Structure formats: structure tokens, C-alpha cells
Amino acid sequence: MRLRIPGGRSPVDPRQRGQAPLSHDADLGDAELDDTALARLYAYPADSGTAPGAWVRANMVASLDGAAVVDGQSAGLSSPGDRRVFWALRALADVIVVGAGTARAEGYHPTRTKEPWASLGLRTGRPAAPPLALVSQSLELDPATPLIADAPDDARTIIITCESSPAGRRAALARAADVIVAGEHSVDLAAAFAGLADRGLRHVLCEGGPRLLTDIVAGGLLDELCLTVSPLLAGVGPVRILAGALFPAHRLRLAHLLEEDGVLFARYHSIPA
């Protein structure tokens, strides 16, 4: 996996103009990235752990023609390099936010940190793996499912829902998971991320699905997008990385670009309005 950085310099946190640069090397050039360099390259902005609110990063994979799934799952677009970045991003995050439907479709389980990331000290002072936060308005979730019941005590699964969700289901889930109620008739993601930040979970990693990511972008809540582009044409019809309501065009700035075996790994930052 090799690095390309536009302009040959480190990007800065767009919310802190003229202040702390992101903590990755701008001098890696065309070198092959080892695990330490990759983790440094994807590090959250140095002051994002203490700044008000959460830093919201999304990680998605797409084909050359924009498909987010092949045969109903994102695994058909993945690669060894994509899985390497996937686990690095998880190790760096405080919490992983995902739509409940995506978690079911992709067969999610309580998170874990894989080697070599577990040995790099990325989780020092935090649970061994970040908790999952499932976004659901209907709460069609079984508290006994391993996704909830098997989560470790120090990283219990979090359920993000709204006041209009079924009270009985909410009470049942609250016995096995932590519940954040954000919004009245629909989930208020700004309030949800504020609730996560209040718990010390400021480094947010969103893994989709497309409707959740659309809501995040439309709400002006996306700070960063990590996008793997697979050298594959999936054809007409597959789901794209965004789905749902239209919103005004949202411009991003390329922070870095990696390549391995024809697969591209881009990191983009939102440009403040």
C-alpha cells in the first residue's frame, strides 16, 4: 500500500483553521506503509478528543460505478487492503455507529481489535475494542442477540433511538444495552452524537448504511469520509453509498490517497460552509 498526498503536506483540521495539523507524515512519499505509519496516517485530529462535540468519520466502500454492495453485501467489494484499513479505523475509533438494518444485513457482532492493531497501543486508556452504537427508530432488535448480549461490560452496545420508538422495546433493550434517546419523532443525529461525546466517545466511526450516511451528510454532521474504491463495475441497480432524501451538494477536500493492487483508499475532509 503506497501513499499519495495532494500538495505534499499534511492537511489541517478544517474546524480549527491555522491550528493543529493532523498527525500523519507528509514525507512518506512513495514508500510502502507499515502498520504504524498507516495508523498515524488515519489518526484523528490531535485536538478532536477535547474539542466540543464529536468528530464524525464515515468509512465506505464502492465500485468504480458507485455500487456499495455486490449480492447484497459490501464484502464483494472488499480486498486485503480494504480490510486492513477497516480494522485500523476501528482500532482508532471511540465508537462505531451503524444503522440497525445494516448491522443485520452484514452480520455484525460485538467489536474486537485484531492484530497488529491491538499491539500498537491504539486502545490505551480505552476498552479493548470500541462499542457498537445501533441507530434504530423501530427498535426491532432482540436483546438476546449476540450483537447485544455478548458485548463486553466495558463496551456495551449502545442503542440510539427516538422518543416515539416503542416504549416496551426500549425498556427491554435498556436492560442489556445503553440507550440514547435523541429526537422526538425521528432520530436526531446531532443530539445523538452530542450524547456520545458526553460519554467521552468523541471519535465516531460510521460504517453506514447508505441512508444513515445520507442523514449525517444532510445534517451537516460529516467531518470526514474514508472511501475505498474497488476496481469493479457492478452494473445497473446496486445500492450506492448514499440513499434517501436529496440534499445540496456537499464539497469535500482530498486529504490523502493510497493505492494497493488497483484499489484506491481516499480520505476526504468536509469543507466548512
Long-range contacts (C-beta under 8 A, 24 or more apart in sequence): 1-32, 1-33, 1-38, 1-81, 1-84, 1-258, 1-259, 1-260, 1-265, 2-30, 2-31, 2-32, 2-33, 2-258, 2-259, 2-260, 3-28, 3-29, 3-30, 3-31, 3-33, 3-41, 3-256, 3-257, 3-258, 4-256, 4-257, 4-258, 4-259, 5-255, 5-256, 5-257, 6-254, 6-256, 6-257, 11-253, 11-255, 11-256, 11-269, 12-45, 13-45, 13-46, 13-47, 13-48, 14-223, 14-253, 14-269, 14-270, 14-271, 14-272, 15-45, 15-51, 15-223, 15-272, 16-45, 16-47, 16-51, 19-47, 20-45, 20-46, 20-47, 21-46, 22-46, 22-255, 24-256, 33-258, 35-88, 35-116, 35-117, 35-120, 36-120, 38-84, 38-85, 38-88, 39-88, 39-91, 39-92, 39-117, 39-120, 39-122, 41-256, 41-258, 42-85, 42-88, 42-89, 42-92, 42-226, 42-267, 43-92, 44-92, 44-203, 48-202, 48-203, 49-202, 49-203, 51-202, 52-197, 53-193, 53-194, 53-197, 53-202, 54-193, 54-194, 54-196, 54-197, 54-201, 54-202, 54-203, 54-204, 55-202, 55-203, 55-204, 55-223, 55-224, 56-193, 56-204, 56-206, 56-216, 56-221, 56-222, 56-223, 56-224, 57-89, 57-93, 57-203, 57-204, 57-205, 57-206, 57-223, 57-224, 57-225, 57-226, 58-205, 58-206, 58-207, 58-208, 58-213, 58-216, 58-222, 58-224, 58-225, 58-226, 59-85, 59-86, 59-89, 59-205, 59-206, 59-207, 59-225, 59-226, 59-227, 59-228, 60-207, 60-208, 60-213, 60-225, 60-226, 60-227, 60-228, 60-241, 61-227, 61-228, 61-229, 61-230, 62-227, 62-228, 62-229, 62-230, 62-240, 62-241, 63-229, 63-230, 63-232, 63-233, 63-234, 63-238, 64-229, 64-230, 64-231, 64-232, 64-233, 65-233, 65-234, 65-235, 66-240, 66-241, 67-234, 67-235, 67-238, 67-239, 67-240, 68-208, 68-209, 68-210, 68-238, 68-239, 68-240, 68-241, 69-238, 69-239, 70-232, 70-234, 70-238, 72-105, 73-105, 73-106, 74-106, 74-208, 75-106, 77-228, 77-230, 77-232, 77-234, 78-228, 78-230, 79-228, 79-230, 79-260, 79-261, 79-263, 80-260, 81-228, 81-258, 81-260, 81-261, 81-263, 81-265, 82-228, 82-230, 82-263, 82-265, 85-226, 85-228, 85-258, 85-265, 87-113, 87-114, 87-117, 88-117, 89-205, 89-226, 90-117, 90-129, 90-130, 90-205, 91-117, 91-118, 91-120, 91-122, 91-123, 92-122, 92-203, 92-205, 93-130, 93-203, 93-204, 93-205, 94-126, 94-130, 94-196, 94-200, 94-201, 94-202, 94-203, 94-204, 95-130, 95-131, 95-132, 95-133, 95-158, 95-196, 95-201, 95-203, 95-204, 95-205, 96-130, 96-131, 96-132, 96-133, 96-205, 96-206, 96-207, 97-133, 97-135, 97-160, 97-196, 97-204, 97-205, 97-206, 97-207, 97-212, 98-132, 98-133, 98-134, 98-135, 98-206, 98-207, 98-208, 98-209, 98-212, 99-134, 99-135, 99-136, 99-208, 99-209, 99-211, 99-212, 100-134, 100-135, 100-136, 100-140, 100-141, 101-209, 102-207, 102-208, 102-209, 102-212, 103-132, 103-134, 103-147, 105-209, 108-132, 108-147, 109-146, 109-147, 109-150, 110-146, 110-147, 110-150, 110-151, 110-152, 110-155, 110-157, 111-155, 127-152, 127-154, 127-155, 128-152, 128-154, 128-155, 129-155, 130-155, 130-201, 130-205, 131-155, 131-156, 131-157, 131-158, 131-178, 131-201, 132-157, 132-158, 133-157, 133-158, 133-159, 133-160, 133-180, 133-192, 133-196, 133-201, 134-158, 134-159, 134-160, 135-160, 135-161, 135-187, 135-189, 135-192, 135-212, 136-160, 136-161, 136-165, 137-161, 137-162, 137-164, 137-165, 137-186, 137-187, 138-165, 138-166, 139-165, 139-166, 139-169, 139-170, 139-173, 140-169, 141-169, 141-173, 143-172, 143-173, 143-175, 143-176, 143-177, 144-176, 148-173, 148-176, 148-177, 149-176, 151-177, 158-196, 160-187, 160-192, 160-195, 161-187, 162-186, 162-187, 162-188, 187-215, 189-215, 189-216, 189-219, 189-221, 190-219, 190-221, 193-221, 208-241, 209-239, 209-243, 210-239, 210-240, 210-241, 210-242, 210-243, 210-244, 211-243, 211-244, 213-241, 213-242, 214-242, 214-243, 214-244, 214-245, 214-247, 215-244, 217-242, 217-247, 217-250, 218-245, 218-247, 220-273, 222-250, 222-270, 223-269, 223-270, 224-255, 224-267, 224-268, 224-269, 224-270, 225-252, 225-266, 225-267, 225-268, 225-270, 226-265, 226-266, 226-267, 226-268, 227-265, 227-266, 227-267, 227-268, 228-263, 228-264, 228-265, 228-266, 229-263, 229-264, 229-265, 229-266, 230-263, 231-262, 231-263
